[in-house]
Amino acid sequence: MRGVMSRFSSEDTRRVVVVDVETTGLSALRGGRVIEVGAVALEDGAVVAEFGTLIDTGASISYGAYRVHGISEEMLVGQPEPSEVWRAFREFAGTGLLVAHNAPFDSAFVRHELGLQGKGLPNPWLCTVRLARRALPQLPNHRLDTVYRHLFGAIPHNAARHRALDDARLTAKVFVKLKESGSL
């Protein structure tokens, strides 16, 4: 997919921002919106900052999406509006490499949201699903839960699965572990 990298130079130590979004549906092209964004900034493999917020887009949440992440329309009332969130996100991301588990999905939604604001985001994206497929071909699938459990054992009990910041934290650990193992 355009703009999504599958390789990363192990000598690259610039800021890396691991991103996850929760959405109202499965496709930005079909009107889906980002209702939660979470991001973890890494420098030399260490977490240096975190960014996370719900977003009040005013859009309806599909039942299927709600079943995945549990975010209701009522939870979004009074949350920051997209213009505020995406301005802050662009500042947080800076010019760093963006990483996501299934980056084509997350990057499409982030680009769509920024486009609605009349903004762009030239940062390159790296996909940990693609990296995990190459580094761990023996796994039955390469969902975040499967890859994380293979690398670290159990998922932490306090991690809220399918919530943006917690998924970004898990993905950040996967990314660092794959990078340390020479899989990148």
Disulfide bonds with the S-S distance in Angstrom:
none
